Amino acid sequence: MAEQNEWIELTTASLPVAEVLSWATVPGCGGLAVFCGTVRDHSEGRSGVLRLEYEAYGARVVPSLAAIAAEARRRWPDIGRVALLHRAGTLELGEVSVVVAVSTPHRAEAFEAARWCIDTLKESAPIWKREVWEGGADWAADAHELREVDPAGGAAR
């Protein structure tokens, strides 16, 4: 499950949102921001999406998420706990595909760090989304080149 103050996971199982919320709540942190990405019935330029199929380069996902957590801690040193969980496999409408939770002493940092984490995860984790609709399927239109996060120096390469 979770390390002491980081919970990093790639799984095919349903994501335990309530457990993440409880885990990320710590006495020294009054701010907790949680983002859940869910499967919706449309995407840019495409309606009638029935489900999503996530493929991941498993050997690289966890190190990528760990690098994001490390860089977040460098940018926001007061982070108490950070959780980055993503699903792989077939997900139906309404299912949670990703959870990001960040606790900090104050709300502003929690919001900023959580937003940075989800944005960076989408740009750097080797996870791809295939959309399936009635009569067809294709990779998500918002696919992009992956970039790497360097937790040591903070710069993305």
C-alpha positions, -999 to +999 in steps of 0.1 A: +000+000+000+015+033+011+050+042+022+053+063+053+043+096+036+039+086-001+014+063-017+024+055-053+005+028-072-004+015-106-032-011-104-060-028-124-082-027-093-107+000-084-090+029-067-097+033-029-106+070-029-120+070+007-089+052+020-066+077+002-086+106+017-083+091+052-046+082+048-037+117+035-053+134+065-026+141+091-026+163+123+000+188+111-018+195+078-049+216+076-051+216+038-059+185+019-066+186-019-078+155-036-083+152-074-101+122-089-102+118-127-133+098-139-143+082-172-167+105-190-189+099-220-170+123-244-137+138-251-124+166-273-141+162-307-156+129-298-190+121-283-205+088-272-174+074-255-185+041-238-153+032-219-116+038-217-087+013-220-055+024-202-022+009-212+009+015-191+046+008-193+045-008-158+082-008-151+084+029-157+051+042-142+060+038-105+094+054-108+078+082-128+052+088-101+078+086-074+098+113-093+067+135-094+062+131-056+099+139-050+098+170-071+065+181-055+082+178-021+111+199-034+088+226-046+065+225-016+087+213+014+058+214+038+039+186+021+028+160+047+015+132+025+012+127-012-007+100-031-005+093-068-026+063-079-035+054-115-055+025-130-047+004-160-070-018-180-106-013-191-127+013-172-164+020-176-181+053-174-180+069-140-150+049-128-121+067-112-089+064-133-065+085-113-063+099-077-040+126-065-040+137-029-017+162-012-018+174+024+000+205+035-003+228+065-023+254+045-049+251+016-031+272-010-001+249-011-023+218-011-042+231-042-011+242-060+008+210-053-021+187-063-027+206-095+010+204-104+011+167-096-019+158-118-007+180-147+028+166-145+015+130-142-005+135-174+026+149-192+052+124-179+038+091-168+039+064-195+002+057-194-019+058-226-057+061-230-077+044-257-113+056-261-140+032-272-173+043-287-200+026-305-185+015-338-149+024-331-119+029-309-088+051-311-061+066-289-072+097-271-069+129-291-051+147-263-021+124-265+013+141-262+050+135-260+061+123-226+086+143-207+107+131-177+107+147-143+141+150-126+136+150-088+173+157-082+175+190-101+138+198-105+141+204-142+120+184-167+139+169-196 
